[in-house]
Amino acid sequence: MEGKVFNPPPGWLKPPPGWTPPDGWKPDPSWPPAPPGWDFWAPSEAAVILATHQPAAEYSVPLPSPTPPSNIAAGPPTAPLATPLPPPPPPTITSPRESAEMSVDSLRNEIAALRSEIQRLQHERVRGDADDIVDLNDERVLQEVGIYRYNHPVENSEEYRERLRDLQERIKSFILSGTAILASDMFTFNNSLAKGRKMTADFSKLMLRAYNSEADSCVRSLRAGNIVTAERRLTASVTSIAKLGSMMEMRVNPDYHELRVEELQLTADFQMKVQEERENAREERDRLREERKAEQELAAERERLDKERAHYANALKALQLSGDEVGAAELAEKLGTLDDAIAQNDIRAANIRAGYVYVISNAGAFGHNMVKIGMTRRLEPMDRVRELGDASVPFPFDVHALFFSDDAVTLENQLHHAFAEARVNRVNERREFFFATPLEVRAILAEKVGNLLEFTETPESTQYLQSRKYWPPTSGSSTSDVS
């Protein structure tokens, strides 16, 4: 038969590959009878596989066939072999190396098949359960949502506190009225509608407790700026309750769920507002401390200038009485210089907007393409720069420009506006760091104030460059980034 091979029943001798029974051939009488319905002709590929992996004497499951071949008796054999079977072929002998290679190839194929199956199952899981999977990686979620946007903006944290108290009262009213969970009132248990309603009420309380527990957990674990994860978790719990209670048509009341989501949003807004108020208070304390230092320095400078002027004034009177006109003229010139210094000091003390605009960088801490643009009213601006380069950063700051202006506040704001798109911290604009090179800042500063007498383009970075030699190879930097 074309496309098929002879398939001996269990207990019969296995013929060589390609052998077919000749006309009139009958099996040996000593062989056991073929099982009922045995298929003597099997597809060639299946027969080869069976013959390769399992001896014919061990066959136990017959291949289905409607009828046996016409030239083979279906019952027990009654006559000896007309033509004896040829001897079986010698077994194939393989070397240990070939056997090992075959085993390795087989294992590789099995591993590849398993990997393919794993990928298929993962794909089906993601596609089928995407709504039930909540990403709890705060870092990834915060990067996705970007800058926090207030859902219910109000002026201060106390207003949020009042709104939260009012919202919690509305949540309590839903629970007390029994409308937080919706369910069918026609569910029967043991053919009893009363028992079914009692079961529904009990399960509703259980589901409500589970939902409220998840909602309270979301509120407690809420982090400032990350409302997305909490909302997803709470929405996933609503979906789970709907699936588990589908038989009783049980689900969380959408209005109640909206209240709990609003509670999450208000809590997140409250946390952000508290954080902002704390940051503002800290910045205000820093500003007042800076102003007090400036006022103290200006007051001390005025006292020094007054003493020096009084000394020169007394000396001038003495020279005038002695008739030394040349010495009196020199002292009068010095008094004029002191009067100018006193007037300038008084202007700075009276004008809160006067001060120094500084441009500084720290290549060892922040790289070569980041600068800080700020202002100080201090009499000695380098004192402020040294404070910024204290133990909180590994290296001191390098100064590129110190420019005095009668309206340093406006000049600083203009520079910040010019580099607004290059701001490093987009959330807290009081952090005055920008992705810019000193040369780029110089161009804008020169445009705003005209000619710049002093501007250092290349930072010294002495400690940083000396330290680089001793950094471990895993520090992630190379000398190629030194400009």
C-alpha positions as CSV (number, residue, x, y, z in Angstrom):
1,M,0.0,0.0,0.0
2,E,1.5,3.3,-1.1
3,G,2.5,5.6,1.7
4,K,2.2,3.0,4.4
5,V,4.4,0.3,5.9
6,F,3.8,-3.1,7.6
7,N,3.0,-2.7,11.3
8,P,3.4,-6.0,13.2
9,P,1.3,-6.6,16.2
10,P,2.8,-7.0,19.7
11,G,4.8,-10.2,20.1
12,W,5.6,-10.6,16.3
13,L,9.1,-10.4,15.0
14,K,10.0,-7.0,13.6
15,P,10.6,-7.1,9.8
16,P,13.4,-5.1,8.2
17,P,12.4,-1.6,7.0
18,G,10.5,-1.6,3.7
19,W,9.5,-5.3,3.9
20,T,6.0,-6.2,2.8
21,P,4.2,-9.5,3.2
22,P,4.1,-11.5,-0.1
23,D,0.9,-13.0,-1.4
24,G,-0.1,-16.0,0.7
25,W,2.2,-15.2,3.6
26,K,1.0,-16.2,7.0
27,P,2.5,-15.5,10.5
28,D,4.3,-18.2,12.5
29,P,1.8,-20.2,14.6
30,S,3.9,-19.6,17.7
31,W,3.2,-15.9,17.5
32,P,0.4,-14.5,19.5
33,P,-2.8,-13.4,17.7
34,A,-3.2,-9.8,16.7
35,P,-5.4,-7.6,18.9
36,P,-8.9,-7.0,17.6
37,G,-9.0,-4.1,15.1
38,W,-5.2,-4.0,14.8
39,D,-4.0,-1.8,11.9
40,F,-1.4,-3.8,10.0
41,W,-0.6,-0.8,7.8
42,A,0.5,2.4,9.4
43,P,1.7,5.7,7.9
44,S,5.3,5.5,7.0
45,E,6.5,8.3,9.3
46,A,4.6,7.1,12.3
47,A,5.8,3.5,11.7
48,V,9.4,4.7,11.5
49,I,9.1,6.6,14.7
50,L,7.5,3.7,16.5
51,A,10.0,1.2,15.1
52,T,12.9,3.5,16.2
53,H,11.8,4.2,19.7
54,Q,9.9,1.1,20.8
55,P,10.4,-2.6,20.0
56,A,7.4,-4.3,18.4
57,A,7.2,-6.8,21.3
58,E,6.4,-3.9,23.6
59,Y,3.4,-2.5,21.6
60,S,0.4,-2.2,23.7
61,V,-1.9,0.4,22.0
62,P,-3.3,-0.7,18.6
63,L,-3.5,1.8,15.8
64,P,-7.1,2.3,14.7
65,S,-8.1,0.8,11.4
66,P,-11.5,-0.1,10.0
67,T,-10.3,-3.4,8.3
68,P,-7.2,-5.5,8.2
69,P,-5.2,-5.8,4.9
70,S,-6.8,-8.3,2.5
71,N,-3.8,-10.6,2.3
72,I,-3.4,-11.1,6.1
73,A,-5.7,-13.2,8.2
74,A,-7.2,-11.2,11.1
75,G,-7.5,-14.3,13.3
76,P,-5.0,-16.6,14.8
77,P,-2.5,-18.1,12.3
78,T,-3.2,-21.6,11.0
79,A,-0.3,-22.3,8.7
80,P,3.5,-22.1,9.0
81,L,5.4,-19.3,7.2
82,A,5.4,-19.8,3.5
83,T,8.4,-17.6,3.2
84,P,10.6,-17.1,6.3
85,L,11.4,-13.6,7.4
86,P,14.8,-12.3,6.7
87,P,17.1,-11.8,9.8
88,P,16.7,-8.4,11.5
89,P,19.3,-5.8,10.6
90,P,22.2,-5.4,13.0
91,P,21.8,-2.7,15.6
92,T,23.3,0.7,14.8
93,I,26.3,1.3,16.9
94,T,27.1,5.0,17.8
95,S,30.2,6.3,19.6
96,P,29.9,8.0,23.0
97,R,30.8,11.3,21.3
98,E,28.0,10.9,18.8
99,S,25.6,10.0,21.5
100,A,26.5,13.0,23.6
101,E,26.2,15.3,20.6
102,M,22.7,13.8,19.8
103,S,21.7,14.3,23.5
104,V,22.9,17.9,23.5
105,D,21.1,18.6,20.3
106,S,17.9,17.1,21.7
107,L,18.2,19.1,24.9
108,R,18.7,22.3,22.9
109,N,15.7,21.6,20.8
110,E,13.7,20.9,24.0
111,I,14.9,24.1,25.6
112,A,14.0,26.2,22.5
113,A,10.5,24.7,22.5
114,L,10.0,25.4,26.2
115,R,11.2,29.0,25.7
116,S,8.8,29.4,22.9
117,E,5.9,28.1,25.0
118,I,6.9,30.4,27.9
119,Q,6.8,33.4,25.6
120,R,3.4,32.4,24.2
121,L,2.0,31.9,27.7
122,Q,3.4,35.3,28.9
123,H,2.0,37.0,25.9
124,E,-1.5,35.5,26.5
125,R,-1.3,36.5,30.2
126,V,-0.3,40.1,29.5
127,R,-3.0,40.3,26.8
128,G,-5.7,38.8,29.0
129,D,-4.8,40.2,32.4
130,A,-3.4,43.6,31.6
131,D,-6.1,45.3,33.6
132,D,-5.3,43.3,36.7
133,I,-1.6,43.9,36.7
134,V,-0.5,47.0,38.7
135,D,3.0,48.5,38.2
136,L,4.3,49.1,41.7
137,N,7.7,50.5,40.6
138,D,7.5,54.1,41.9
139,E,10.5,55.2,39.9
140,R,9.1,54.0,36.6
141,V,5.6,55.4,37.3
142,L,6.9,58.8,38.4
143,Q,8.9,59.1,35.2
144,E,5.8,58.2,33.2
145,V,3.6,60.8,34.8
146,G,6.2,63.6,35.0
147,I,5.5,66.7,37.0
148,Y,2.7,66.4,39.5
149,R,-0.6,68.1,38.6
150,Y,-3.1,69.0,41.3
151,N,-6.5,67.3,40.9
152,H,-8.2,69.7,43.3
153,P,-6.1,72.8,43.6
154,V,-6.6,75.0,46.7
155,E,-4.5,77.7,48.4
156,N,-3.0,75.8,51.3
157,S,-2.8,72.5,53.1
158,E,-5.4,73.5,55.7
159,E,-8.0,73.8,53.0
160,Y,-7.2,70.3,51.9
161,R,-7.6,69.1,55.4
162,E,-11.1,70.6,55.6
163,R,-12.1,69.1,52.3
164,L,-10.8,65.7,53.4
165,R,-12.9,65.8,56.6
166,D,-16.0,66.6,54.6
167,L,-15.3,63.8,52.1
168,Q,-14.8,61.3,54.9
169,E,-18.3,62.2,56.2
170,R,-19.8,61.4,52.8
171,I,-17.9,58.1,52.7
172,K,-19.3,57.2,56.1
173,S,-22.9,58.0,55.0
174,F,-22.6,55.5,52.1
175,I,-21.4,52.8,54.5
176,L,-24.1,53.5,57.0
177,S,-26.9,53.5,54.4
178,G,-25.6,50.1,53.0
179,T,-25.3,51.4,49.4
180,A,-21.5,51.2,49.1
181,I,-21.9,47.7,47.6
182,L,-24.6,46.9,45.0
183,A,-25.9,43.3,44.6
184,S,-29.0,41.4,43.3
185,D,-31.8,40.9,45.8
186,M,-33.2,37.9,43.9
187,F,-30.4,35.5,44.6
188,T,-31.7,32.3,46.3
189,F,-29.9,29.8,48.4
190,N,-31.4,26.3,48.9
191,N,-34.4,27.5,47.1
192,S,-34.9,30.2,49.7
193,L,-35.0,33.8,48.7
194,A,-34.6,34.9,52.4
195,K,-31.5,32.8,52.8
196,G,-30.2,34.1,49.5
197,R,-30.7,37.7,50.6
198,K,-29.0,37.1,53.9
199,M,-26.1,35.5,52.1
200,T,-25.9,38.4,49.7
201,A,-25.9,40.9,52.7
202,D,-23.1,38.9,54.4
203,F,-21.0,38.7,51.3
204,S,-21.6,42.4,50.6
205,K,-20.2,43.3,54.1
206,L,-17.2,41.0,53.4
207,M,-16.5,42.6,50.0
208,L,-16.9,46.1,51.4
209,R,-14.4,45.3,54.1
210,A,-12.0,44.0,51.5
211,Y,-12.4,47.1,49.3
212,N,-12.1,49.5,52.2
213,S,-9.0,47.7,53.4
214,E,-7.5,48.1,50.0
215,A,-8.5,51.8,49.9
216,D,-7.1,52.5,53.3
217,S,-3.9,50.8,52.4
218,C,-3.6,52.9,49.2
219,V,-4.1,56.1,51.3
220,R,-1.5,55.0,53.9
221,S,1.1,54.0,51.4
222,L,0.5,57.0,49.1
223,R,3.7,58.9,48.3
224,A,3.9,62.5,47.5
225,G,3.5,62.9,43.7
226,N,2.5,59.3,42.9
227,I,-1.2,59.0,42.7
228,V,-1.3,56.9,39.6
229,T,-0.2,53.6,41.3
230,A,-2.8,54.0,44.1
231,E,-5.6,54.7,41.6
232,R,-4.7,51.6,39.6
233,R,-4.6,49.4,42.7
234,L,-8.0,50.6,43.8
235,T,-9.5,50.2,40.4
236,A,-8.1,46.7,40.1
237,S,-9.8,45.8,43.4
238,V,-13.1,47.0,42.0
239,T,-12.6,44.7,39.0
240,S,-11.7,41.8,41.2
241,I,-14.8,42.2,43.4
242,A,-17.0,42.4,40.3
243,K,-15.6,39.1,39.0
244,L,-15.8,37.3,42.4
245,G,-19.4,38.5,43.0
246,S,-20.7,38.1,39.4
247,M,-23.1,35.3,40.5
248,M,-24.8,37.6,42.9
249,E,-24.4,40.6,40.6
250,M,-22.3,42.1,43.4
251,R,-20.1,45.2,42.6
252,V,-18.8,48.3,44.2
253,N,-21.1,51.3,43.9
254,P,-19.5,53.6,41.2
255,D,-20.4,56.7,43.2
256,Y,-18.8,55.2,46.3
257,H,-15.7,54.3,44.3
258,E,-15.5,57.9,43.0
259,L,-15.5,59.2,46.6
260,R,-12.6,56.9,47.5
261,V,-10.7,58.0,44.4
262,E,-11.3,61.6,45.3
263,E,-10.0,60.8,48.8
264,L,-6.8,59.5,47.2
265,Q,-6.5,62.6,45.0
266,L,-7.1,65.0,47.9
267,T,-4.6,63.1,50.0
268,A,-2.0,63.3,47.3
269,D,-2.7,67.0,46.8
270,F,-2.5,67.5,50.5
271,Q,0.9,65.7,50.7
272,M,2.3,67.8,47.8
273,K,1.0,71.0,49.3
274,V,2.6,70.2,52.7
275,Q,5.8,69.4,50.9
276,E,5.7,72.6,49.0
277,E,5.0,74.7,52.1
278,R,7.9,73.0,53.9
279,E,10.1,73.8,51.0
280,N,8.9,77.3,50.8
281,A,9.4,77.8,54.5
282,R,13.0,76.4,54.3
283,E,13.7,78.7,51.3
284,E,12.3,81.6,53.2
285,R,14.5,80.8,56.2
286,D,17.5,80.6,53.9
287,R,16.6,84.0,52.3
288,L,16.1,85.7,55.6
289,R,19.3,84.3,56.9
290,E,21.1,85.5,53.8
291,E,19.6,88.9,54.2
292,R,20.5,89.1,57.9
293,K,24.1,88.3,57.1
294,A,24.1,90.9,54.4
295,E,22.6,93.5,56.7
296,Q,25.1,92.6,59.4
297,E,28.0,92.9,57.0
298,L,26.7,96.2,55.6
299,A,26.2,97.6,59.2
300,A,29.7,96.5,60.2
301,E,31.1,98.1,57.0
302,R,29.2,101.3,57.8
303,E,30.6,101.4,61.3
304,R,34.2,100.8,60.0
305,L,33.8,103.6,57.4
306,D,32.4,106.0,60.0
307,K,35.3,105.4,62.3
308,E,37.8,105.8,59.5
309,R,36.1,109.0,58.3
310,A,36.1,110.4,61.8
311,H,39.8,109.7,62.1
312,Y,40.5,111.4,58.8
313,A,38.3,114.4,59.7
314,N,40.2,115.0,62.9
315,A,43.5,114.7,61.1
316,L,42.3,117.1,58.4
317,K,41.4,119.7,61.1
318,A,44.8,119.4,62.7
319,L,46.5,119.9,59.3
320,Q,44.4,122.9,58.5
321,L,45.3,124.5,61.9
322,S,49.0,123.8,61.3
323,G,48.7,125.4,57.8
324,D,49.8,122.2,55.9
325,E,47.7,122.8,52.8
326,V,49.2,119.9,50.8
327,G,48.5,117.3,53.5
328,A,45.1,118.8,54.1
329,A,44.3,118.4,50.4
330,E,45.3,114.7,50.4
331,L,43.2,114.0,53.4
332,A,40.3,115.9,51.9
333,E,40.5,113.6,48.8
334,K,40.5,110.5,51.0
335,L,37.5,111.9,52.9
336,G,35.7,112.3,49.6
337,T,36.4,108.7,48.8
338,L,35.1,107.5,52.2
339,D,32.0,109.6,51.7
340,D,31.4,107.8,48.4
341,A,31.9,104.4,50.0
342,I,29.5,105.3,52.8
343,A,26.9,106.5,50.3
344,Q,27.3,103.3,48.3
345,N,27.0,101.2,51.5
346,D,23.8,103.0,52.5
347,I,22.3,102.4,49.0
348,R,23.0,98.7,49.3
349,A,21.6,98.6,52.8
350,A,18.4,100.4,51.7
351,N,18.0,98.6,48.3
352,I,17.1,95.0,48.8
353,R,17.4,94.3,45.1
354,A,21.0,95.3,44.9
355,G,23.6,92.5,45.0
356,Y,25.9,90.2,43.0
357,V,24.8,87.8,40.3
358,Y,27.1,84.8,40.3
359,V,27.7,82.0,37.7
360,I,29.4,79.0,39.2
361,S,30.0,75.3,38.3
362,N,31.2,72.1,39.9
363,A,32.6,69.7,37.2
364,G,33.5,67.0,39.7
365,A,30.0,66.9,41.2
366,F,27.7,67.8,38.3
367,G,29.8,67.6,35.1
368,H,31.0,70.2,32.6
369,N,27.7,71.1,31.2
370,M,25.8,72.3,34.3
371,V,26.0,75.7,36.0
372,K,24.3,77.4,38.9
373,I,23.0,81.0,38.4
374,G,22.1,82.8,41.5
375,M,22.5,86.1,43.4
376,T,23.6,87.3,46.8
377,R,23.4,90.6,48.7
378,R,26.5,89.7,50.8
379,L,29.2,92.3,51.0
380,E,31.7,89.6,50.1
381,P,30.0,87.4,47.5
382,M,32.7,84.7,47.7
383,D,31.5,83.9,51.3
384,R,28.2,82.7,49.7
385,V,30.1,80.7,47.1
386,R,32.2,79.0,49.8
387,E,29.0,78.2,51.7
388,L,27.5,76.5,48.7
389,G,30.6,74.4,48.3
390,D,30.6,73.0,51.8
391,A,30.7,69.3,52.8
392,S,27.4,68.6,50.9
393,V,29.4,68.4,47.6
394,P,32.6,66.6,47.0
395,F,34.5,69.6,45.5
396,P,34.3,73.4,45.8
397,F,32.5,75.4,43.2
398,D,34.4,77.3,40.5
399,V,33.4,80.9,39.8
400,H,32.9,82.1,36.3
401,A,31.4,85.5,37.0
402,L,30.5,87.8,39.9
403,F,28.6,90.8,38.6
404,F,27.3,93.6,40.8
405,S,24.0,95.2,39.9
406,D,21.7,97.7,41.5
407,D,18.8,95.4,40.4
408,A,20.4,91.9,40.8
409,V,17.0,90.3,41.3
410,T,15.8,91.3,37.8
411,L,19.1,90.3,36.2
412,E,18.9,86.9,37.9
413,N,15.3,86.4,36.7
414,Q,16.3,87.3,33.1
415,L,19.1,84.7,33.1
416,H,16.7,82.1,34.6
417,H,14.1,82.9,31.9
418,A,16.7,82.6,29.1
419,F,17.7,79.1,30.3
420,A,14.2,78.0,31.4
421,E,14.2,75.0,28.9
422,A,17.6,73.9,30.3
423,R,16.5,73.9,33.9
424,V,17.6,70.7,35.7
425,N,14.8,70.6,38.4
426,R,11.5,71.2,36.6
427,V,9.5,70.7,39.8
428,N,11.2,73.1,42.2
429,E,12.3,76.2,40.4
430,R,14.2,77.5,43.4
431,R,16.9,75.0,42.5
432,E,18.9,77.2,40.2
433,F,20.9,74.6,38.2
434,F,20.8,74.6,34.4
435,F,22.1,72.4,31.6
436,A,24.4,75.0,30.1
437,T,28.1,75.7,29.6
438,P,29.7,78.8,31.1
439,L,30.3,80.1,27.5
440,E,26.5,80.0,26.8
441,V,25.8,81.9,30.0
442,R,28.4,84.5,29.2
443,A,26.7,85.3,25.9
444,I,23.3,85.9,27.6
445,L,24.9,87.9,30.4
446,A,26.8,90.1,28.0
447,E,23.6,90.7,26.1
448,K,21.9,91.9,29.3
449,V,24.6,94.0,30.9
450,G,26.9,94.9,28.1
451,N,30.7,94.6,28.4
452,L,31.9,92.0,31.0
453,L,35.2,92.9,32.6
454,E,35.8,89.6,34.2
455,F,34.5,86.1,33.1
456,T,36.3,82.8,33.5
457,E,35.3,80.3,30.8
458,T,37.4,77.3,31.9
459,P,37.1,76.2,35.5
460,E,40.1,75.5,37.5
461,S,38.7,72.4,39.2
462,T,42.0,71.8,41.0
463,Q,40.8,69.3,43.6
464,Y,38.7,67.4,41.0
465,L,41.5,67.0,38.5
466,Q,44.0,65.9,41.2
467,S,41.5,63.4,42.5
468,R,40.6,61.8,39.2
469,K,43.9,59.9,39.1
470,Y,42.9,57.9,42.2
471,W,39.3,57.1,41.2
472,P,38.4,53.4,40.8
473,P,37.8,52.2,37.3
474,T,34.1,51.6,38.1
475,S,33.6,55.3,38.7
476,G,32.1,55.6,35.2
477,S,34.1,58.5,34.0
478,S,37.2,59.0,31.8
479,T,39.7,61.7,31.2
480,S,38.1,62.3,27.8
481,D,35.3,64.4,29.3
482,V,37.7,67.0,30.7
483,S,37.4,70.1,28.5
